[in-house]
Amino acid sequence: MASKVAVRRVRLVLRAGSIVFGMSALALLLAPGVFNEWLGLASNPALDWSMRMIGITLVALAGNMLSVSMHSRRKSVLLSGQVMMVSAFGLGVLTLLLPTQLGWFSIAYSAIGFGFSAAYAWALFAGK
């Protein structure tokens, strides 16, 4: 059984993650071409559209992460932390698998994913 401290830590990581995803969502919605360029991808209307679709999905995710962190019961917070731990790790891996040469932004974005995955792991399992 997870402690109250673990739940509190997961809530904090969820809030921080919602801010980062919210900022990514804004970038993807407002300037998908710049985001693509920083990832080393050649921008085109279809890819820009896809990035905007990801951006609007991240708006929903960021909002749900914030809501769970503020209003959900213990079990929901812990489940969200577990899902986000795996998802953040997956984001890191997928970013490294970009079909282009890795640059500073793709490495940094991947590190953010791995960093959040580690933060969720710490929040969930430290002190057990």
LOKE-805372 format. One line per field, with one value per residue: residue number from 1; residue in three letters; x, y, z of N, C-alpha, C in turn. Coordinates in steps of 0.2 Angstrom, whole numbers. Layout:
BEGIN
num [NUM	...]
residu [Ala	...]
nc1 [X	...]
nc2 [Y	...]
nc3 [Z	...]
cac1 [X	...]
cac2 [Y	...]
cac3 [Z	...]
cc1 [X	...]
cc2 [Y	...]
cc3 [Z	...]
//
This chain:
BEGIN
num [1	2	3	4	5	6	7	8	9	10	11	12	13	14	15	16	17	18	19	20	21	22	23	24	25	26	27	28	29	30	31	32	33	34	35	36	37	38	39	40	41	42	43	44	45	46	47	48	49	50	51	52	53	54	55	56	57	58	59	60	61	62	63	64	65	66	67	68	69	70	71	72	73	74	75	76	77	78	79	80	81	82	83	84	85	86	87	88	89	90	91	92	93	94	95	96	97	98	99	100	101	102	103	104	105	106	107	108	109	110	111	112	113	114	115	116	117	118	119	120	121	122	123	124	125	126	127	128]
residu [Met	Ala	Ser	Lys	Val	Ala	Val	Arg	Arg	Val	Arg	Leu	Val	Leu	Arg	Ala	Gly	Ser	Ile	Val	Phe	Gly	Met	Ser	Ala	Leu	Ala	Leu	Leu	Leu	Ala	Pro	Gly	Val	Phe	Asn	Glu	Trp	Leu	Gly	Leu	Ala	Ser	Asn	Pro	Ala	Leu	Asp	Trp	Ser	Met	Arg	Met	Ile	Gly	Ile	Thr	Leu	Val	Ala	Leu	Ala	Gly	Asn	Met	Leu	Ser	Val	Ser	Met	His	Ser	Arg	Arg	Lys	Ser	Val	Leu	Leu	Ser	Gly	Gln	Val	Met	Met	Val	Ser	Ala	Phe	Gly	Leu	Gly	Val	Leu	Thr	Leu	Leu	Leu	Pro	Thr	Gln	Leu	Gly	Trp	Phe	Ser	Ile	Ala	Tyr	Ser	Ala	Ile	Gly	Phe	Gly	Phe	Ser	Ala	Ala	Tyr	Ala	Trp	Ala	Leu	Phe	Ala	Gly	Lys]
nc1 [4	3	10	4	13	19	8	6	18	16	5	12	21	12	6	17	20	9	10	22	17	6	13	20	9	4	14	14	1	2	14	18	27	39	42	43	54	64	64	70	63	56	45	28	11	3	10	11	-2	-4	4	-3	-15	-9	-6	-18	-23	-14	-18	-30	-24	-15	-24	-32	-22	-19	-32	-33	-22	-27	-40	-43	-45	-35	-32	-34	-25	-13	-14	-14	-1	6	3	7	21	25	21	28	41	40	38	51	58	52	55	69	69	66	64	76	92	97	96	100	87	79	86	85	71	68	76	68	56	61	66	54	48	57	54	41	43	51	42	32	38	49	56	49]
nc2 [-6	11	25	40	50	46	48	61	65	60	68	81	78	76	88	96	90	92	106	106	98	106	117	112	108	121	125	116	118	132	134	123	120	126	118	105	108	110	97	91	87	88	100	100	102	91	85	96	97	85	87	97	90	82	91	97	86	85	96	91	80	87	95	85	79	89	90	77	78	87	84	71	54	44	31	34	44	37	27	35	40	29	25	37	36	25	30	42	37	30	41	47	37	35	48	47	39	46	48	54	64	65	80	94	98	87	78	84	85	71	68	75	67	55	60	64	51	45	53	50	37	38	45	36	24	27	25	13]
nc3 [0	-5	3	11	8	-4	-12	-12	-18	-31	-35	-35	-46	-56	-58	-61	-73	-80	-83	-91	-102	-106	-111	-121	-129	-133	-141	-151	-156	-160	-167	-176	-186	-182	-171	-178	-186	-176	-171	-181	-192	-209	-212	-217	-224	-220	-210	-201	-198	-191	-180	-174	-171	-161	-152	-148	-142	-131	-124	-118	-111	-102	-95	-89	-81	-72	-66	-60	-51	-42	-38	-37	-29	-19	-26	-39	-42	-40	-50	-61	-60	-62	-75	-82	-79	-87	-100	-101	-101	-113	-122	-121	-127	-140	-145	-147	-157	-168	-186	-191	-190	-174	-164	-154	-148	-149	-142	-129	-127	-127	-115	-106	-106	-101	-89	-82	-82	-73	-62	-59	-55	-44	-36	-34	-29	-20	-4	-1]
cac1 [0	7	9	2	19	19	2	7	23	13	1	16	24	7	5	23	19	3	13	26	13	3	18	21	3	4	19	12	-5	3	19	20	33	45	43	46	61	68	65	74	59	54	38	23	5	1	14	9	-9	-4	6	-8	-19	-6	-6	-25	-24	-10	-22	-34	-20	-13	-30	-34	-17	-20	-38	-32	-18	-30	-46	-44	-44	-28	-31	-34	-19	-8	-15	-12	6	9	2	12	28	26	20	34	47	39	39	58	61	50	59	76	68	64	68	81	97	96	99	99	80	76	89	82	64	69	78	62	52	65	66	47	47	60	51	35	45	53	36	28	42	54	54	45]
cac2 [0	17	30	47	54	44	51	68	66	59	74	86	77	77	95	98	87	96	112	104	96	112	122	108	109	127	126	112	121	138	134	116	120	127	112	100	110	109	90	89	85	93	102	100	103	85	84	101	95	80	90	101	85	80	97	97	80	86	100	87	77	92	96	79	78	94	88	71	80	92	82	63	50	41	26	37	47	32	24	40	40	23	26	42	34	21	35	47	33	29	48	47	32	37	54	45	35	50	46	60	64	68	86	97	98	80	75	88	83	64	68	77	61	50	63	63	44	44	57	46	31	40	47	30	19	29	24	7]
cac3 [0	-5	8	9	5	-11	-16	-12	-23	-37	-36	-37	-52	-61	-59	-65	-80	-84	-86	-97	-108	-108	-115	-128	-133	-136	-146	-156	-159	-163	-172	-177	-191	-178	-167	-182	-187	-170	-171	-187	-197	-214	-211	-223	-222	-217	-203	-197	-196	-187	-174	-171	-168	-155	-148	-145	-137	-125	-120	-114	-106	-97	-91	-85	-76	-67	-62	-56	-46	-37	-35	-37	-24	-19	-31	-46	-42	-40	-56	-66	-59	-65	-83	-84	-79	-93	-105	-101	-104	-121	-125	-122	-132	-147	-147	-149	-163	-174	-192	-193	-186	-167	-163	-147	-146	-149	-136	-123	-127	-124	-108	-102	-105	-96	-82	-79	-80	-66	-56	-57	-52	-37	-32	-33	-26	-15	3	0]
cc1 [4	5	6	7	19	14	3	13	21	9	6	19	19	6	11	22	14	6	17	22	9	7	19	15	2	8	17	6	-3	9	22	26	39	47	46	53	66	69	69	70	57	46	34	16	2	4	12	2	-9	-1	1	-13	-16	-6	-13	-26	-20	-14	-26	-30	-18	-19	-32	-28	-18	-26	-37	-27	-22	-36	-47	-42	-37	-27	-30	-27	-13	-8	-12	-4	9	8	6	19	30	26	26	40	46	40	47	61	59	54	66	75	66	68	72	87	95	100	98	92	78	79	86	75	64	71	72	57	55	65	59	46	51	57	45	37	47	47	32	32	47	52	50	49]
cc2 [6	22	36	51	52	47	58	70	65	65	80	85	78	84	98	96	90	103	111	102	102	116	118	109	115	128	122	115	128	138	127	115	121	121	106	102	108	101	87	86	90	94	102	101	97	84	90	100	90	82	94	96	83	85	98	91	81	91	96	83	81	94	91	78	83	92	82	74	84	88	75	60	47	36	29	40	42	28	29	41	35	23	31	40	30	26	40	43	32	35	48	43	34	44	52	41	39	48	52	60	68	75	88	96	91	77	78	85	75	64	71	71	57	53	63	56	42	47	53	40	32	42	41	25	20	27	17	2]
cc3 [0	1	6	6	-2	-15	-17	-17	-30	-39	-39	-44	-58	-63	-63	-73	-84	-87	-92	-103	-110	-113	-121	-132	-136	-141	-152	-160	-163	-168	-173	-182	-187	-174	-172	-184	-182	-169	-176	-193	-202	-213	-218	-220	-218	-210	-199	-194	-190	-180	-170	-168	-161	-150	-144	-140	-131	-121	-115	-109	-100	-92	-86	-79	-70	-63	-57	-50	-40	-34	-35	-31	-25	-25	-38	-47	-43	-47	-62	-66	-63	-73	-85	-84	-85	-99	-106	-104	-111	-125	-126	-127	-139	-150	-150	-156	-169	-180	-195	-189	-179	-166	-155	-144	-145	-143	-129	-122	-124	-117	-104	-101	-100	-89	-79	-77	-73	-61	-54	-53	-45	-33	-30	-28	-21	-8	4	3]
//
